[in-house]
Amino acid sequence: MPTSQDPVELLWHEEEPEPRPGLSVARIVRAAVELADAEGLEGLSMRKVADRLGYTTMSLYRHVPGRDQLVDLMSDEVMGEHPPAPPQEEGWRARLEAIARQAWEIRKRHPWLAEVRGTRHLPGPHGVARYDEMLATLTGTALRPSEVIATIGLLGRFVDAEALVLVERQREERRSGVSEEEWWGGRDSLYERLDRYPAITHLWESGGWDQPEDSFEFGLRRLLDGIEALVQERDESRDETCRECGKALEPAASGRPRVYCSRACQQRAYRKRTAT
């Protein structure tokens, strides 16, 4: 039966757990994920997915309007592989680190996920749930709301940037049939010219390239250190007075920072914002 052509409805539609035999959105998405895992996003096409399933290309269009919508469905499918976030009691840093590592593991299994670029890819329920979990790790800190959003965006871009290195390596290895190590191992004529550069020579002779840092581990630690420093800075300068009336704020039972001393102050502030 044809699927709704509304891309939001397509992404958020709940299929039956066990769809009837034959072609379905779920089967199309699974086949597309397998194809992208093997050939990268550049190797994905509606025709190839149809061939993989043993159907005509036109039969796929009765379920999925096009390749862009299929990529959104694929992205949300693999986002569902995330395990639940650690409990709140473990603290924001441990929770955020665990979620970042989960995202990294998924991108190692599906490197093409980092290739889904641009600002107009619709999120599905799994993607929104993961984003909400990441935001929740920092909403109990002294960070401003805009800083929470910016921090999570920065961390997500870091994970994707690391995954793009995997994508590029796999793409070159598929194209050339030569591994990364073999290709760089055959560049002796380049290495012979590098001794004229003092910083490179010093680091080379000091063993800087003998045991290189793991770029993901190094970058994640530095990012979390920077976030922690900002949280501490905000904690030290946190305003403990109501933004509307200036009265001292009582600690909230939830432990989360309060902004207004009462519901009335919150409503007054809201009316002022909407009136401007």
C-alpha positions in Angstrom: 0.0 0.0 0.0 1.5 3.4 -0.9 3.1 5.3 2.0 2.2 8.9 2.7 4.3 11.3 0.6 4.7 13.7 3.6 8.3 13.2 4.7 7.5 13.8 8.3 4.7 11.3 8.3 6.9 8.8 6.5 9.6 9.2 9.2 7.3 9.1 12.2 4.9 6.5 10.9 4.9 3.4 13.1 4.9 0.2 11.1 3.7 -3.1 12.4 6.4 -5.0 14.2 6.1 -7.9 11.8 5.1 -6.4 8.4 3.3 -8.7 6.0 5.4 -10.6 3.4 6.4 -8.4 0.4 7.9 -5.0 0.1 7.7 -2.6 3.0 9.4 0.6 4.2 11.3 -1.4 6.9 12.7 -3.9 4.4 13.7 -1.1 2.0 15.5 0.7 4.8 17.3 -2.4 6.0 18.6 -3.2 2.5 19.7 0.4 2.0 21.6 0.4 5.3 23.4 -2.8 4.2 24.2 -1.3 0.9 25.6 2.0 2.3 27.6 0.0 4.9 29.3 -1.8 2.0 29.6 0.9 -0.6 29.2 4.2 1.3 26.6 6.8 0.7 27.9 7.5 -2.8 27.1 4.0 -3.8 23.4 4.3 -2.6 20.7 4.5 -5.3 17.1 3.5 -5.4 18.0 1.1 -8.3 20.7 -0.7 -6.3 18.3 -1.1 -3.4 15.6 -2.5 -5.6 18.1 -4.9 -7.2 19.2 -6.0 -3.8 15.6 -6.8 -2.8 14.6 -8.3 -6.2 12.1 -5.7 -7.1 11.8 -3.0 -9.8 12.9 0.5 -8.9 9.4 1.9 -9.5 8.0 -0.5 -6.8 10.2 1.2 -4.2 8.7 4.6 -5.0 5.3 3.4 -3.9 6.8 3.2 -0.4 9.6 5.8 -0.3 9.3 9.0 -2.5 13.0 9.3 -3.3 16.6 8.9 -2.2 16.7 11.9 0.1 13.7 10.5 2.1 15.4 7.1 2.1 18.6 8.6 3.6 16.6 10.2 6.4 14.9 6.9 7.1 18.2 5.1 7.2 19.7 7.6 9.5 16.9 7.3 12.0 17.1 3.5 11.7 20.7 3.3 12.8 20.1 5.9 15.5 17.9 3.3 17.1 21.0 1.3 17.9 21.9 3.6 20.7 21.5 2.0 24.1 19.8 4.0 26.8 21.8 6.8 28.4 23.4 6.1 31.8 21.4 7.2 34.9 21.4 10.8 36.0 23.2 9.9 39.2 26.4 9.3 37.3 26.9 13.0 36.6 26.7 15.0 33.5 30.3 14.3 32.3 30.1 10.6 32.6 26.7 10.6 30.9 27.8 12.9 28.0 31.0 10.9 27.5 29.0 7.6 27.4 26.6 9.0 24.8 29.5 10.4 22.7 31.2 7.0 22.7 27.9 5.3 21.7 27.6 7.7 18.8 31.2 6.9 17.8 30.6 3.1 17.9 27.5 3.5 15.7 29.5 5.6 13.2 32.2 3.0 13.1 29.6 0.5 12.1 27.9 2.9 9.7 30.5 5.5 8.6 28.1 6.9 6.0 26.0 8.4 8.8 28.6 11.2 9.0 28.1 11.9 5.3 24.5 12.9 5.9 25.2 16.6 5.8 23.2 19.8 5.4 20.7 21.7 7.4 17.5 20.2 5.9 17.6 16.6 6.8 14.5 15.8 8.8 15.0 14.0 12.2 13.0 10.9 13.0 11.9 9.6 16.5 15.2 7.8 17.2 17.3 10.8 16.3 15.2 13.2 18.3 15.3 10.9 21.3 19.1 10.8 21.2 19.4 14.5 20.8 17.0 15.0 23.8 19.2 12.7 25.9 22.3 14.7 25.0 20.6 17.9 25.9 19.3 16.4 29.2 22.9 15.7 30.3 23.6 19.4 30.7 20.2 20.9 31.5 20.8 20.4 35.2 24.1 22.4 35.1 24.6 26.2 35.4 25.1 26.5 31.6 22.8 28.9 29.8 20.1 27.3 27.6 21.9 28.6 24.5 25.2 27.2 25.8 23.7 23.7 26.3 22.5 23.7 22.7 25.8 25.0 21.4 27.8 22.5 23.4 25.8 19.5 22.2 26.1 20.8 18.6 29.9 21.1 19.0 30.2 17.5 20.4 28.1 16.1 17.6 30.1 17.8 14.9 33.3 16.5 16.5 32.0 12.9 16.4 31.0 13.3 12.7 34.3 14.9 11.8 36.2 11.9 13.2 33.8 9.5 11.4 34.4 11.4 8.1 38.0 10.3 8.3 36.8 6.7 8.3 34.6 7.5 5.3 37.4 9.0 3.3 39.8 6.1 4.1 37.3 3.5 3.1 36.4 5.4 -0.1 40.0 5.6 -1.2 40.6 1.9 -0.3 37.6 0.9 -2.4 38.7 3.0 -5.3 42.4 2.0 -5.4 42.4 -1.4 -3.8 45.3 -0.2 -1.7 45.2 0.1 2.1 46.0 3.3 3.9 49.1 1.8 5.4 50.4 0.4 2.0 49.8 3.7 0.3 51.7 5.8 2.8 54.4 3.1 3.1 55.2 3.7 -0.5 55.9 7.4 -0.2 59.7 7.2 0.4 60.5 10.0 -2.1 58.3 12.3 0.0 59.9 11.4 3.3 63.4 12.0 1.9 62.5 15.7 1.4 61.1 16.3 4.9 64.4 16.7 6.8 64.6 20.3 5.7 61.6 21.2 7.9 62.9 21.6 11.5 59.6 21.1 13.5 58.7 18.0 11.6 62.3 16.7 11.9 62.3 17.3 15.7 59.0 15.6 16.3 60.0 12.7 14.0 63.3 12.1 15.8 61.5 12.5 19.2 59.2 9.6 18.3 56.1 11.8 17.9 54.8 9.5 15.1 55.8 6.2 16.7 52.8 5.9 18.9 50.3 8.6 17.8 47.5 9.7 20.0 44.1 8.2 19.2 42.4 11.2 17.6 38.9 10.4 18.9 40.1 9.7 22.5 42.3 12.8 22.6 39.7 15.1 21.1 36.9 13.8 23.3 38.9 14.3 26.5 39.9 17.9 25.5 36.3 18.8 24.6 34.9 17.4 27.9 37.7 19.3 29.8 36.6 22.5 28.1 32.9 21.9 28.8 33.8 21.1 32.5 35.7 24.4 32.8 32.8 26.3 31.4 30.3 24.6 33.8 32.6 25.5 36.7 32.9 29.1 35.5 29.1 29.3 35.3 28.7 27.7 38.7 30.9 30.3 40.3 29.1 33.2 38.7 25.6 31.8 38.9 22.9 34.4 39.7 20.9 33.2 42.7 18.2 35.8 42.4 14.9 35.8 40.5 15.3 37.3 37.1 11.9 39.0 37.4 11.7 40.4 40.9 15.2 40.1 42.2 14.3 38.0 45.3 16.7 35.3 46.5 16.0 31.9 45.0 15.3 28.8 47.2 17.0 25.6 45.9 14.7 23.6 43.8 13.7 20.1 45.0 14.9 18.6 41.7 18.4 20.1 42.1 18.1 22.0 38.9 18.9 25.7 38.8 15.9 28.0 39.2 15.4 31.2 37.2 12.2 32.6 38.8 11.1 32.5 42.4 7.5 31.8 41.6 5.1 30.8 38.9 3.7 34.3 38.9 7.2 35.8 38.1 7.7 33.3 35.4 4.3 34.2 33.8 5.1 37.9 34.0 8.4 37.4 32.3 6.8 35.4 29.6 4.2 38.0 28.9 6.9 40.7 28.6 8.8 38.6 26.1 5.8 37.9 24.0 4.7 41.5 24.1 8.0 42.7 22.5 
